[in-house]
Amino acid sequence: MSISIHDSRYQVLQTQLTQLRQAAGLTQVQLARRLKLGQSFVSKIERGEAYVEVLLLIEWCAACGGQATDIIKQLTKQSSKVKVMASKN
């Protein structure tokens, strides 16, 4: 099974990461510094142009004062919805 960055679950992930950063009161530049990444890479993730590796997900959440498990739970719910929709087709 190949998963694209255009998958609806990936779009949920992008939204969650952006909202987490904003709720923490961080700019992309500030978050990028905390993660030791370039701001452009943070932007690409938030725009859906780059994948988020699981260890980066954990670090991103920690840098914003959040928990990766919260985002994973949301993605799990989204996956369940996708499976239900697929089984109806």
Secondary structure as GFF3:
##gff-version 3
##sequence-region A 1 89
A	DSSP	alpha_helix	8	23	.	.	.	ID=ss1
A	DSSP	alpha_helix	28	35	.	.	.	ID=ss2
A	DSSP	alpha_helix	39	47	.	.	.	ID=ss3
A	DSSP	alpha_helix	54	63	.	.	.	ID=ss4
A	DSSP	alpha_helix	68	88	.	.	.	ID=ss5
###
